[in-house]
Amino acid sequence: MRAVLVVLAVAAVLLGLVWAFQRRLIYLPDRGPVPPAAQVLPGAREVSFTTDDGLRLDAWFVPGEHEVTVLVTGGNAGNRWNRAPLARALAAHGLSVLLMDYRGYGGNPGSPTEEGLRLDAEAARRFLGDVPVIYFGESLGAAVATRLAADHPPDGLVLRSPFTDLAAAGQANYPFLPVRALLRDRFPVAERVAGIRVPLVVIYGTADTIVPAVQSRAVATAAPGPVTVVEIPGAGHNDMAFLNGPETVGAVTDLADRIAGAR
């Protein structure tokens, strides 16, 4: 009996630690400063905007000749510097690109939470003003972009490696933990996609072990509007194909051209 009690006590302590520090497992920001935008992306400039709760966030903006702008909401790790290859590839096709960083990322103040990231994305959208826009969400950023699209519909939505909800993604990576019971931040992507009727593109890799392909396909199935599915055979979660590969870039530029042609 004593041994059982010890095991239960240890398990309780471990679960308590996971509960207390879970956001350190979810959000993996590179908090360091980033180089000047123009040193990384030709023609790019530093911009900033303020969230509804008073945080001033820095970002990079690359202007383009295409009438459609792409707002990029990144994944849970790194910062905007890591998304430069995507911005460079899209800018080569004339698209304007806003690479935002969330609170706590890329030298920005604050600490990331689900609600905080919502406010950050809303501030980025306000900065762009009244322009045709595509939201491009990467992994966790796909959840951020989906929430933004539900509240402030874009002209098009691109979700790269989306999970159905954060608990499902967490369970796939931590099968030994009661993830759904422990999570504070939920990010219900499939549930929110079901109410979004703008043109949607879902991009995923067949070798993704972080967000299983079956979850991305389920997100595409949940959408009520027009959906384009782009499957990249053999691509893992952090494959360069998702940053500047022809499948990803082509999917975004094709969507932008369709949006421009419909206006």
MOZITA-V252278 format. One record per pair of residues at least 24 apart in sequence whose ideal C-beta (glycine too) atoms are under 10 Angstrom apart, sorted by sequence separation. I is the first residue (numbers start at 0). J is the second residue. D is the distance in Angstrom with one decimal. If there is no record, write none. Layout:
I & J & D
I & J & D
//
This chain:
33 & 57 & 8.0
35 & 59 & 9.2
36 & 60 & 7.7
37 & 61 & 9.9
59 & 83 & 8.0
65 & 89 & 9.0
81 & 105 & 9.3
99 & 123 & 4.3
116 & 140 & 8.5
119 & 143 & 7.9
120 & 144 & 7.2
123 & 147 & 8.5
124 & 148 & 9.8
130 & 154 & 9.1
131 & 155 & 8.4
132 & 156 & 9.8
133 & 157 & 6.1
134 & 158 & 8.6
135 & 159 & 7.0
136 & 160 & 9.2
137 & 161 & 9.2
138 & 162 & 7.7
162 & 186 & 7.6
163 & 187 & 8.0
164 & 188 & 6.0
198 & 222 & 9.6
199 & 223 & 9.4
207 & 231 & 9.2
229 & 253 & 9.8
32 & 57 & 9.3
36 & 61 & 7.9
61 & 86 & 5.4
65 & 90 & 9.3
69 & 94 & 5.4
70 & 95 & 9.5
71 & 96 & 6.4
72 & 97 & 9.7
73 & 98 & 7.7
78 & 103 & 9.7
79 & 104 & 7.7
80 & 105 & 7.1
98 & 123 & 9.6
99 & 124 & 9.4
117 & 142 & 9.8
121 & 146 & 9.2
136 & 161 & 7.2
161 & 186 & 9.6
162 & 187 & 9.9
163 & 188 & 6.0
164 & 189 & 6.6
189 & 214 & 8.2
192 & 217 & 9.6
193 & 218 & 9.6
197 & 222 & 9.3
199 & 224 & 6.1
200 & 225 & 9.5
201 & 226 & 6.6
202 & 227 & 9.0
203 & 228 & 8.1
204 & 229 & 9.9
205 & 230 & 6.3
206 & 231 & 8.8
211 & 236 & 9.8
33 & 59 & 8.0
60 & 86 & 9.3
61 & 87 & 8.0
63 & 89 & 7.8
64 & 90 & 9.8
67 & 93 & 9.1
68 & 94 & 7.0
69 & 95 & 7.0
70 & 96 & 8.1
71 & 97 & 6.7
72 & 98 & 9.5
73 & 99 & 7.6
75 & 101 & 9.2
78 & 104 & 4.8
79 & 105 & 5.3
97 & 123 & 6.2
113 & 139 & 9.7
116 & 142 & 8.3
117 & 143 & 7.1
120 & 146 & 7.2
121 & 147 & 6.6
124 & 150 & 9.2
125 & 151 & 8.9
127 & 153 & 10.0
139 & 165 & 7.8
142 & 168 & 9.3
162 & 188 & 6.1
163 & 189 & 4.2
164 & 190 & 7.1
188 & 214 & 8.6
192 & 218 & 5.6
195 & 221 & 9.4
196 & 222 & 8.3
198 & 224 & 6.5
199 & 225 & 6.9
200 & 226 & 7.6
201 & 227 & 7.4
202 & 228 & 8.1
203 & 229 & 7.7
204 & 230 & 7.7
205 & 231 & 7.1
206 & 232 & 8.0
209 & 235 & 7.9
210 & 236 & 6.3
227 & 253 & 8.0
59 & 86 & 7.2
63 & 90 & 5.6
65 & 92 & 7.0
66 & 93 & 9.2
67 & 94 & 6.2
68 & 95 & 4.1
69 & 96 & 4.9
70 & 97 & 5.0
71 & 98 & 5.2
72 & 99 & 6.5
73 & 100 & 7.2
77 & 104 & 7.7
78 & 105 & 3.4
79 & 106 & 9.8
97 & 124 & 9.1
99 & 126 & 8.6
116 & 143 & 5.0
120 & 147 & 4.5
124 & 151 & 5.6
161 & 188 & 5.2
162 & 189 & 8.4
163 & 190 & 8.3
164 & 191 & 9.4
188 & 215 & 9.5
191 & 218 & 9.7
192 & 219 & 8.3
193 & 220 & 9.7
194 & 221 & 9.6
195 & 222 & 6.7
196 & 223 & 5.8
197 & 224 & 6.1
198 & 225 & 5.0
199 & 226 & 4.9
200 & 227 & 4.6
201 & 228 & 5.3
202 & 229 & 4.4
203 & 230 & 6.3
204 & 231 & 4.8
205 & 232 & 5.2
206 & 233 & 5.2
207 & 234 & 7.0
208 & 235 & 6.7
209 & 236 & 3.9
227 & 254 & 7.5
61 & 89 & 8.0
62 & 90 & 8.4
63 & 91 & 9.2
64 & 92 & 9.6
65 & 93 & 4.0
66 & 94 & 9.4
67 & 95 & 7.6
68 & 96 & 7.2
69 & 97 & 7.2
70 & 98 & 8.9
71 & 99 & 6.8
72 & 100 & 9.8
73 & 101 & 7.5
76 & 104 & 9.1
77 & 105 & 8.4
78 & 106 & 7.8
79 & 107 & 9.7
111 & 139 & 9.4
119 & 147 & 9.7
120 & 148 & 9.6
161 & 189 & 8.2
189 & 217 & 5.9
192 & 220 & 9.3
193 & 221 & 4.8
194 & 222 & 9.5
195 & 223 & 7.6
196 & 224 & 4.0
197 & 225 & 8.5
198 & 226 & 8.0
199 & 227 & 7.2
200 & 228 & 7.8
201 & 229 & 7.1
202 & 230 & 8.1
203 & 231 & 7.1
204 & 232 & 7.8
205 & 233 & 6.2
206 & 234 & 6.0
207 & 235 & 5.8
208 & 236 & 6.7
209 & 237 & 7.9
61 & 90 & 4.7
63 & 92 & 7.9
64 & 93 & 4.5
65 & 94 & 4.7
66 & 95 & 8.8
68 & 97 & 6.6
69 & 98 & 9.3
70 & 99 & 7.0
72 & 101 & 8.1
75 & 104 & 9.5
78 & 107 & 8.5
97 & 126 & 7.2
113 & 142 & 8.2
117 & 146 & 5.5
121 & 150 & 7.3
124 & 153 & 8.2
139 & 168 & 8.6
163 & 192 & 9.2
188 & 217 & 9.3
189 & 218 & 5.1
192 & 221 & 4.9
193 & 222 & 7.1
194 & 223 & 7.6
195 & 224 & 6.7
196 & 225 & 8.6
198 & 227 & 7.6
199 & 228 & 9.3
200 & 229 & 6.4
201 & 230 & 9.0
202 & 231 & 7.0
204 & 233 & 7.1
205 & 234 & 6.8
206 & 235 & 4.8
207 & 236 & 4.7
63 & 93 & 4.7
64 & 94 & 8.7
65 & 95 & 6.8
97 & 127 & 6.3
113 & 143 & 8.6
116 & 146 & 8.1
117 & 147 & 7.4
120 & 150 & 9.1
121 & 151 & 6.9
138 & 168 & 8.6
158 & 188 & 7.5
188 & 218 & 5.7
189 & 219 & 9.4
191 & 221 & 8.9
192 & 222 & 5.0
193 & 223 & 6.4
194 & 224 & 9.9
204 & 234 & 2.9
205 & 235 & 9.2
206 & 236 & 8.5
207 & 237 & 9.1
227 & 257 & 9.6
62 & 93 & 9.9
63 & 94 & 4.8
64 & 95 & 8.4
73 & 104 & 7.6
116 & 147 & 9.4
120 & 151 & 8.7
161 & 192 & 8.0
189 & 220 & 8.3
190 & 221 & 7.7
192 & 223 & 8.4
203 & 234 & 7.9
204 & 235 & 5.8
207 & 238 & 8.4
62 & 94 & 9.7
63 & 95 & 4.1
73 & 105 & 9.3
95 & 127 & 8.6
114 & 146 & 9.8
189 & 221 & 4.4
192 & 224 & 9.2
202 & 234 & 9.1
204 & 236 & 6.9
206 & 238 & 7.9
225 & 257 & 9.4
61 & 94 & 8.3
62 & 95 & 5.3
63 & 96 & 7.2
113 & 146 & 8.4
117 & 150 & 8.0
188 & 221 & 8.4
189 & 222 & 8.8
203 & 236 & 9.2
204 & 237 & 9.5
61 & 95 & 6.4
62 & 96 & 8.8
158 & 192 & 7.8
192 & 226 & 9.2
204 & 238 & 5.9
207 & 241 & 9.6
60 & 95 & 7.3
61 & 96 & 4.5
62 & 97 & 10.0
95 & 130 & 7.9
97 & 132 & 8.7
60 & 96 & 7.3
61 & 97 & 7.9
75 & 111 & 8.2
95 & 131 & 10.0
156 & 192 & 8.4
171 & 207 & 9.9
172 & 208 & 8.3
204 & 240 & 7.1
59 & 96 & 8.1
60 & 97 & 5.2
61 & 98 & 7.6
95 & 132 & 9.1
96 & 133 & 9.8
98 & 135 & 10.0
171 & 208 & 8.2
172 & 209 & 6.7
204 & 241 & 7.3
59 & 97 & 7.5
60 & 98 & 7.7
97 & 135 & 9.8
101 & 139 & 9.4
161 & 199 & 10.0
171 & 209 & 7.9
172 & 210 & 9.1
202 & 240 & 9.1
203 & 241 & 9.0
40 & 79 & 9.8
58 & 97 & 6.1
59 & 98 & 4.4
60 & 99 & 9.4
94 & 133 & 8.3
96 & 135 & 8.6
101 & 140 & 8.7
156 & 195 & 6.7
171 & 210 & 7.5
172 & 211 & 9.7
202 & 241 & 6.9
39 & 79 & 9.0
40 & 80 & 9.8
43 & 83 & 8.6
58 & 98 & 6.0
59 & 99 & 8.4
146 & 186 & 7.7
161 & 201 & 6.5
171 & 211 & 5.6
204 & 244 & 10.0
39 & 80 & 6.5
58 & 99 & 4.5
59 & 100 & 8.6
75 & 116 & 9.7
99 & 140 & 9.3
145 & 186 & 8.2
146 & 187 & 8.9
149 & 190 & 9.5
150 & 191 & 9.4
156 & 197 & 5.5
157 & 198 & 9.4
158 & 199 & 7.0
159 & 200 & 8.8
160 & 201 & 9.0
161 & 202 & 8.9
168 & 209 & 7.4
57 & 99 & 8.9
58 & 100 & 6.2
101 & 143 & 7.8
142 & 184 & 9.1
145 & 187 & 8.6
146 & 188 & 8.6
149 & 191 & 4.7
153 & 195 & 9.2
155 & 197 & 5.9
156 & 198 & 7.2
157 & 199 & 7.7
158 & 200 & 7.2
159 & 201 & 8.1
160 & 202 & 7.2
161 & 203 & 7.6
168 & 210 & 5.5
171 & 213 & 9.4
202 & 244 & 9.5
204 & 246 & 9.6
36 & 79 & 8.6
40 & 83 & 5.7
43 & 86 & 7.4
56 & 99 & 6.9
57 & 100 & 6.7
142 & 185 & 9.0
143 & 186 & 7.9
145 & 188 & 5.1
148 & 191 & 7.8
149 & 192 & 8.4
152 & 195 & 7.1
154 & 197 & 6.6
155 & 198 & 4.7
156 & 199 & 5.0
157 & 200 & 4.5
158 & 201 & 5.2
159 & 202 & 4.7
160 & 203 & 5.3
167 & 210 & 8.9
168 & 211 & 8.3
171 & 214 & 7.6
36 & 80 & 9.5
39 & 83 & 4.9
40 & 84 & 9.6
43 & 87 & 9.1
56 & 100 & 6.5
72 & 116 & 8.0
89 & 133 & 9.5
99 & 143 & 9.5
142 & 186 & 3.7
144 & 188 & 9.2
145 & 189 & 8.9
147 & 191 & 9.9
148 & 192 & 8.3
149 & 193 & 9.7
152 & 196 & 7.9
153 & 197 & 6.0
154 & 198 & 7.7
155 & 199 & 7.6
156 & 200 & 7.3
157 & 201 & 8.0
158 & 202 & 7.2
159 & 203 & 7.4
160 & 204 & 7.0
167 & 211 & 8.7
202 & 246 & 7.1
28 & 73 & 9.7
33 & 78 & 5.9
39 & 84 & 9.8
56 & 101 & 7.6
139 & 184 & 9.5
141 & 186 & 8.8
142 & 187 & 8.0
143 & 188 & 9.7
145 & 190 & 9.2
146 & 191 & 6.2
149 & 194 & 6.1
152 & 197 & 5.6
153 & 198 & 9.3
155 & 200 & 7.3
156 & 201 & 9.2
157 & 202 & 6.8
158 & 203 & 8.7
159 & 204 & 9.3
202 & 247 & 5.8
32 & 78 & 9.3
33 & 79 & 6.3
34 & 80 & 7.1
40 & 86 & 5.7
41 & 87 & 8.0
56 & 102 & 6.7
59 & 105 & 9.2
89 & 135 & 8.4
142 & 188 & 5.0
145 & 191 & 4.9
148 & 194 & 9.3
149 & 195 & 5.9
167 & 213 & 9.7
168 & 214 & 6.8
27 & 74 & 8.9
28 & 75 & 8.0
29 & 76 & 7.3
31 & 78 & 7.8
33 & 80 & 4.7
36 & 83 & 9.0
39 & 86 & 8.7
40 & 87 & 5.8
43 & 90 & 8.1
54 & 101 & 9.7
56 & 103 & 9.9
57 & 104 & 9.7
58 & 105 & 8.4
72 & 119 & 8.5
139 & 186 & 7.1
141 & 188 & 6.3
145 & 192 & 5.8
148 & 195 & 5.2
160 & 207 & 6.0
162 & 209 & 8.8
163 & 210 & 9.2
167 & 214 & 6.0
200 & 247 & 9.4
26 & 74 & 10.0
27 & 75 & 5.6
28 & 76 & 7.3
29 & 77 & 5.0
30 & 78 & 8.0
32 & 80 & 9.7
33 & 81 & 9.5
39 & 87 & 8.4
42 & 90 & 7.3
54 & 102 & 5.5
56 & 104 & 8.8
57 & 105 & 6.8
72 & 120 & 5.7
148 & 196 & 9.8
162 & 210 & 4.8
163 & 211 & 9.7
202 & 250 & 6.0
26 & 75 & 5.5
27 & 76 & 4.1
28 & 77 & 7.6
29 & 78 & 4.5
31 & 80 & 9.3
34 & 83 & 9.7
41 & 90 & 8.0
48 & 97 & 9.6
54 & 103 & 9.5
56 & 105 & 8.8
57 & 106 & 6.4
58 & 107 & 8.8
86 & 135 & 9.9
139 & 188 & 9.8
142 & 191 & 8.3
145 & 194 & 9.8
148 & 197 & 6.6
160 & 209 & 7.5
161 & 210 & 7.1
162 & 211 & 8.3
201 & 250 & 9.3
202 & 251 & 8.9
25 & 75 & 6.2
26 & 76 & 8.3
27 & 77 & 7.7
28 & 78 & 6.7
29 & 79 & 9.5
33 & 83 & 9.4
36 & 86 & 9.5
40 & 90 & 7.0
41 & 91 & 10.0
52 & 102 & 9.0
56 & 106 & 9.5
57 & 107 & 6.0
70 & 120 & 7.9
85 & 135 & 7.7
145 & 195 & 7.1
160 & 210 & 4.7
163 & 213 & 8.9
164 & 214 & 8.8
167 & 217 & 8.8
200 & 250 & 5.0
24 & 75 & 9.5
29 & 80 & 7.6
46 & 97 & 7.6
48 & 99 & 8.4
50 & 101 & 9.9
56 & 107 & 4.9
57 & 108 & 9.8
72 & 123 & 7.8
141 & 192 & 9.5
148 & 199 & 8.8
159 & 210 & 9.6
160 & 211 & 9.7
163 & 214 & 4.8
200 & 251 & 7.4
29 & 81 & 7.5
46 & 98 & 9.7
50 & 102 & 7.5
55 & 107 & 8.0
56 & 108 & 8.0
71 & 123 & 9.2
85 & 137 & 8.3
113 & 165 & 8.2
136 & 188 & 9.0
160 & 212 & 8.8
162 & 214 & 4.8
163 & 215 & 8.5
43 & 96 & 8.4
46 & 99 & 9.2
54 & 107 & 7.1
55 & 108 & 7.3
56 & 109 & 8.3
70 & 123 & 5.9
82 & 135 & 9.2
161 & 214 & 7.2
162 & 215 & 7.5
163 & 216 & 9.7
200 & 253 & 8.3
54 & 108 & 5.5
55 & 109 & 9.8
70 & 124 & 6.5
145 & 199 & 9.5
160 & 214 & 8.7
161 & 215 & 5.4
163 & 217 & 5.1
164 & 218 & 9.7
200 & 254 & 5.7
43 & 98 & 8.2
53 & 108 & 9.5
54 & 109 & 5.0
82 & 137 & 7.5
160 & 215 & 6.0
161 & 216 & 9.8
162 & 217 & 9.0
163 & 218 & 6.1
199 & 254 & 9.0
40 & 96 & 8.3
53 & 109 & 9.5
70 & 126 & 9.1
81 & 137 & 9.7
159 & 215 & 8.7
161 & 217 & 9.0
162 & 218 & 7.6
198 & 254 & 6.2
50 & 107 & 9.9
52 & 109 & 8.5
70 & 127 & 6.5
158 & 215 & 7.7
161 & 218 & 4.5
163 & 220 & 9.9
40 & 98 & 8.3
50 & 108 & 10.0
69 & 127 & 9.9
82 & 140 & 9.3
160 & 218 & 9.7
161 & 219 & 8.4
163 & 221 & 7.9
39 & 98 & 9.6
50 & 109 & 8.4
68 & 127 & 5.8
198 & 257 & 6.9
47 & 107 & 9.2
68 & 128 & 9.4
70 & 130 & 9.9
77 & 137 & 10.0
141 & 201 & 8.7
158 & 218 & 6.4
161 & 221 & 10.0
198 & 258 & 7.4
54 & 115 & 8.2
58 & 119 & 9.6
141 & 202 & 9.5
158 & 219 & 8.3
197 & 258 & 9.4
36 & 98 & 8.4
52 & 114 & 9.0
56 & 118 & 9.6
68 & 130 & 5.2
70 & 132 & 5.7
71 & 133 & 9.4
72 & 134 & 6.8
73 & 135 & 9.4
74 & 136 & 8.7
75 & 137 & 9.2
76 & 138 & 8.7
141 & 203 & 9.9
52 & 115 & 7.7
56 & 119 & 6.1
60 & 123 & 10.0
67 & 130 & 7.8
68 & 131 & 7.0
69 & 132 & 7.4
70 & 133 & 7.1
71 & 134 & 8.4
72 & 135 & 7.1
73 & 136 & 8.5
74 & 137 & 4.6
75 & 138 & 6.6
76 & 139 & 8.7
134 & 197 & 9.0
198 & 261 & 9.2
54 & 118 & 7.8
58 & 122 & 9.4
66 & 130 & 7.5
67 & 131 & 4.7
68 & 132 & 5.0
69 & 133 & 4.9
70 & 134 & 5.3
71 & 135 & 4.8
72 & 136 & 4.7
73 & 137 & 5.4
74 & 138 & 3.8
75 & 139 & 4.1
133 & 197 & 9.3
158 & 222 & 9.2
33 & 98 & 9.7
50 & 115 & 8.0
53 & 118 & 9.7
54 & 119 & 7.6
58 & 123 & 6.7
66 & 131 & 5.8
67 & 132 & 6.9
68 & 133 & 7.4
69 & 134 & 8.0
70 & 135 & 6.8
71 & 136 & 8.0
72 & 137 & 6.9
73 & 138 & 8.2
74 & 139 & 5.1
75 & 140 & 8.0
133 & 198 & 9.0
135 & 200 & 9.0
137 & 202 & 9.4
51 & 117 & 9.5
52 & 118 & 5.8
56 & 122 & 6.5
60 & 126 & 8.3
65 & 131 & 9.1
67 & 133 & 6.1
69 & 135 & 5.3
70 & 136 & 9.0
71 & 137 & 7.2
72 & 138 & 9.6
73 & 139 & 8.0
74 & 140 & 5.3
156 & 222 & 8.8
33 & 100 & 8.0
50 & 117 & 9.5
51 & 118 & 5.3
52 & 119 & 9.6
55 & 122 & 9.3
56 & 123 & 7.7
60 & 127 & 8.8
72 & 139 & 8.4
73 & 140 & 4.9
74 & 141 & 8.4
75 & 142 & 9.7
133 & 200 & 8.8
135 & 202 & 9.4
50 & 118 & 4.4
51 & 119 & 9.7
54 & 122 & 8.1
58 & 126 & 7.8
72 & 140 & 3.7
74 & 142 & 9.9
75 & 143 & 10.0
116 & 184 & 8.7
156 & 224 & 9.0
158 & 226 & 10.0
50 & 119 & 5.8
71 & 140 & 7.5
72 & 141 & 7.7
74 & 143 & 9.5
113 & 182 & 9.6
115 & 184 & 9.6
117 & 186 & 10.0
138 & 207 & 9.3
141 & 210 & 8.7
30 & 100 & 9.9
50 & 120 & 9.4
51 & 121 & 7.0
52 & 122 & 9.5
56 & 126 & 9.3
72 & 142 & 8.7
73 & 143 & 8.6
113 & 183 & 7.7
114 & 184 & 8.3
116 & 186 & 8.9
155 & 225 & 9.7
156 & 226 & 9.8
157 & 227 & 9.1
159 & 229 & 9.1
29 & 100 & 9.2
33 & 104 & 9.4
48 & 119 & 9.0
50 & 121 & 7.4
51 & 122 & 7.1
72 & 143 & 4.4
112 & 183 & 7.8
113 & 184 & 3.8
138 & 209 & 7.4
139 & 210 & 9.3
160 & 231 & 9.9
28 & 100 & 8.2
33 & 105 & 5.0
50 & 122 & 4.4
72 & 144 & 4.8
112 & 184 & 6.3
113 & 185 & 6.7
138 & 210 & 6.3
155 & 227 & 9.9
157 & 229 & 9.1
159 & 231 & 9.9
28 & 101 & 7.3
30 & 103 & 6.3
31 & 104 & 9.8
32 & 105 & 7.6
33 & 106 & 6.4
48 & 121 & 9.6
49 & 122 & 6.3
50 & 123 & 9.2
71 & 144 & 8.8
72 & 145 & 9.5
111 & 184 & 9.0
113 & 186 & 6.1
145 & 218 & 8.4
28 & 102 & 8.8
29 & 103 & 9.8
30 & 104 & 6.9
31 & 105 & 7.7
32 & 106 & 4.5
33 & 107 & 9.9
48 & 122 & 4.6
51 & 125 & 9.4
70 & 144 & 7.8
72 & 146 & 9.5
85 & 159 & 9.3
141 & 215 & 8.7
160 & 234 & 9.1
26 & 101 & 8.1
28 & 103 & 4.9
29 & 104 & 6.8
30 & 105 & 7.5
31 & 106 & 6.7
47 & 122 & 9.5
48 & 123 & 6.3
50 & 125 & 9.5
72 & 147 & 7.4
160 & 235 & 9.7
26 & 102 & 9.7
28 & 104 & 4.1
29 & 105 & 6.7
30 & 106 & 6.9
48 & 124 & 9.3
49 & 125 & 9.2
142 & 218 & 9.9
160 & 236 & 6.0
26 & 103 & 7.0
27 & 104 & 9.5
28 & 105 & 7.5
29 & 106 & 9.2
30 & 107 & 8.3
46 & 123 & 9.4
48 & 125 & 6.7
49 & 126 & 9.2
70 & 147 & 8.1
138 & 215 & 10.0
141 & 218 & 7.9
145 & 222 & 10.0
159 & 236 & 9.8
160 & 237 & 9.4
26 & 104 & 8.4
28 & 106 & 9.8
30 & 108 & 9.9
48 & 126 & 4.1
160 & 238 & 9.7
28 & 107 & 8.6
47 & 126 & 8.4
48 & 127 & 9.3
30 & 110 & 10.0
46 & 126 & 6.8
22 & 103 & 9.9
46 & 127 & 10.0
160 & 241 & 7.1
28 & 110 & 8.9
159 & 241 & 5.6
28 & 111 & 6.6
70 & 153 & 7.7
159 & 242 & 9.4
26 & 110 & 8.0
27 & 111 & 9.6
69 & 153 & 9.8
26 & 111 & 4.2
68 & 153 & 9.7
74 & 159 & 8.5
25 & 111 & 8.1
26 & 112 & 8.2
67 & 153 & 9.8
68 & 154 & 9.5
69 & 155 & 9.2
71 & 157 & 9.4
74 & 160 & 8.1
23 & 110 & 9.9
25 & 112 & 9.3
26 & 113 & 9.9
67 & 154 & 6.9
22 & 110 & 7.5
25 & 113 & 9.1
67 & 155 & 7.9
69 & 157 & 8.1
71 & 159 & 9.7
159 & 247 & 7.0
22 & 111 & 7.0
26 & 115 & 9.7
22 & 112 & 6.8
26 & 116 & 8.8
75 & 165 & 9.8
157 & 247 & 8.5
22 & 113 & 9.4
159 & 250 & 9.2
159 & 251 & 9.6
157 & 250 & 6.7
157 & 251 & 5.7
155 & 251 & 8.6
157 & 254 & 6.6
138 & 236 & 7.0
155 & 253 & 10.0
156 & 254 & 8.8
157 & 255 & 9.8
137 & 236 & 9.8
138 & 237 & 9.0
155 & 254 & 4.7
154 & 254 & 8.7
155 & 255 & 7.3
154 & 255 & 8.7
155 & 257 & 7.7
138 & 241 & 9.0
154 & 257 & 9.4
155 & 258 & 5.4
137 & 241 & 7.2
154 & 258 & 4.6
137 & 242 & 8.9
153 & 258 & 9.2
154 & 259 & 9.1
154 & 261 & 8.6
154 & 262 & 8.4
137 & 247 & 9.9
27 & 139 & 9.7
135 & 247 & 9.1
26 & 139 & 8.1
25 & 139 & 7.6
135 & 250 & 9.7
135 & 251 & 6.5
133 & 251 & 6.6
133 & 252 & 9.9
135 & 254 & 9.6
133 & 254 & 6.1
133 & 255 & 6.2
132 & 255 & 9.8
131 & 255 & 8.2
133 & 258 & 7.2
132 & 258 & 8.9
131 & 258 & 5.6
131 & 259 & 7.1
131 & 261 & 9.6
131 & 262 & 6.7
75 & 209 & 9.8
74 & 209 & 9.4
74 & 210 & 9.8
25 & 165 & 7.4
25 & 168 & 9.7
25 & 169 & 8.0
24 & 169 & 8.5
21 & 169 & 8.9
24 & 172 & 9.3
24 & 173 & 8.4
91 & 243 & 9.2
85 & 239 & 9.9
88 & 242 & 7.3
89 & 243 & 8.9
94 & 248 & 9.6
21 & 176 & 9.8
84 & 239 & 7.2
87 & 242 & 9.1
88 & 243 & 4.1
96 & 251 & 9.7
17 & 173 & 8.6
81 & 237 & 9.6
85 & 241 & 7.9
86 & 242 & 9.2
87 & 243 & 7.0
88 & 244 & 8.4
92 & 248 & 7.1
21 & 178 & 9.2
25 & 182 & 8.5
84 & 241 & 9.6
85 & 242 & 4.7
86 & 243 & 9.4
88 & 245 & 9.1
91 & 248 & 8.3
92 & 249 & 9.2
94 & 251 & 7.4
25 & 183 & 9.0
26 & 184 & 8.9
84 & 242 & 4.2
85 & 243 & 6.3
89 & 247 & 9.4
94 & 252 & 6.9
17 & 176 & 6.5
25 & 184 & 6.5
83 & 242 & 8.5
84 & 243 & 4.4
85 & 244 & 9.7
88 & 247 & 8.0
89 & 248 & 6.5
92 & 251 & 8.3
93 & 252 & 8.6
17 & 177 & 9.2
21 & 181 & 6.5
77 & 237 & 9.7
82 & 242 & 7.1
83 & 243 & 9.5
84 & 244 & 9.5
88 & 248 & 4.7
92 & 252 & 4.7
95 & 255 & 10.0
17 & 178 & 9.0
21 & 182 & 6.9
22 & 183 & 7.3
25 & 186 & 9.4
76 & 237 & 8.7
81 & 242 & 8.3
87 & 248 & 10.0
88 & 249 & 9.9
91 & 252 & 9.5
94 & 255 & 5.9
14 & 176 & 7.8
18 & 180 & 9.5
21 & 183 & 6.6
22 & 184 & 7.2
74 & 236 & 8.7
85 & 247 & 7.5
89 & 251 & 6.1
93 & 255 & 8.8
94 & 256 & 10.0
13 & 176 & 8.9
14 & 177 & 7.6
18 & 181 & 5.5
21 & 184 & 8.2
74 & 237 & 8.7
85 & 248 & 7.9
88 & 251 & 8.8
89 & 252 & 7.2
92 & 255 & 7.8
17 & 181 & 5.9
18 & 182 & 9.2
84 & 248 & 9.8
88 & 252 & 9.1
92 & 256 & 9.1
17 & 182 & 9.9
18 & 183 & 8.1
14 & 180 & 9.1
15 & 181 & 9.9
85 & 251 & 8.7
89 & 255 & 8.5
14 & 181 & 7.0
74 & 241 & 9.7
71 & 251 & 9.9
69 & 251 & 6.4
69 & 252 & 9.5
67 & 251 & 9.3
67 & 252 & 9.2
69 & 254 & 9.4
69 & 255 & 7.4
65 & 252 & 8.4
67 & 254 & 8.3
68 & 255 & 8.9
67 & 255 & 4.1
66 & 255 & 8.5
67 & 256 & 8.2
65 & 255 & 6.1
67 & 257 & 9.5
65 & 256 & 8.4
67 & 258 & 5.4
63 & 255 & 9.8
66 & 258 & 8.4
67 & 259 & 5.8
65 & 258 & 9.7
66 & 259 & 5.3
65 & 259 & 6.9
67 & 262 & 9.2
66 & 262 & 7.4
//
